[in-house]
């Protein structure tokens, strides 16, 4: 089978790495890819993965490439192409593709749609309202005492959320999004949610039109600095499993969220083929959904796929063909930890083109895989090309050991301005003790 992967970040490197292990894969491309993706080789024939210089949002060129190369399956990584309708375009041209269509992708591309869907179908979530006018938004925020999350309705690279602890902060956040357009067109409308308290975890489920198979738990670290301080980012690290739910508790959480979600999709004629990724807060009143995403999390993918025992190509093919009811997901008992190495200044402005050293040394550590996110190759050297540069992932017999290996490898990698959080997985380790 010939496969095209869309995207060029750490999530896509993890997808390419795992797909490359499939004996059924004979050729693979990634558009646009990155410096690390271009180093991966297929297990079936030793052929390298080919990076194609086509933007993930240039849908017509991507479709033309898939037709020209007779691609058997296209795998979409990022949210933007899904929101733009890449799945609909490919299907209209007779191409097989994995990911939710434009209608189903609204679970992520419109927080207002998602919030209303949860209300319609009894999915536990925060008290919330959707607004485009400042007076009404301020009035609602006041009813919450200003303790709320102000969210841009559309896609904002995982950063369109402002957390507020009082009225003045809430009013300022409302003005920032609606008036100052801090998140551009994504902030034409806002969703204001009550501030939920508890432990936040990430859930994933792979879906077809009638089946949703849940993954184990994971926990992301969104803030830029240790102790959950600093600005929101796309994710500074993650680990799996997160030891805050027993298997039985996880099954009940999935039943309370995925059950009514799937029934709602069927009732409304939404055919969701892809990954549903709910962010969930474990509150005293029970689990509540913070928001839905319609693709693999980044960096959650980097800890899920090293633990997945199944042939990923077979799983994605089953999802695209409505055959997931015949699939049983199997997972390694070994925990995984991913530490993101970021450019100096991220998530604000940062410089590019810094030479990266120590990658080969890091890969010498057993159980370690370094996934490239924002990298490029210039004159034979690997250099920084984005805010999140690398995801250093390690598996180990315990969560503590996996974390130790990840940081050991991360400390061997050097580039000017490098920074990372030093407390990835600390909540999980404290819970496990």
Secondary structure, 3 states (H helix, E strand, C coil): CEEEEEECCHHHHHHHHHHCCCCCCCEEEEEECCCCHHHCECCCCCCECEEECCCCCCHHHHHHHHHHCCCCEEEECCHHHHHHCHHHHHHHCCCCEECCCCCCCHHHHCHHHHHHHHHHCCCCECCEEEECCHHHHHHHHHHCCCEEEEEECCCCCCCCEEEEECHHHHHHHHHHHHCCCCCHHHHCCEEEEECCCCEEEECCEEECCCCEEECCCEEECCEEEHHHEEEECCCCEEEECCCCCCHHHHHHHHHHHHHHHHHHHHHCCCCCCEEEEEEEEEECCEEEEEEEECCCCCCCHHHHHHHECCCHHHHHHHHHCCCHHHCCCCECCCEEEEEEEECCCCCCCCCCCCECECHHHHHCCCCEEEEECCEEEECCEEEECCCEEEEEEEEECCHHHHHHHHHHHHHHCECCCCECCCCCCHHHHHHHC
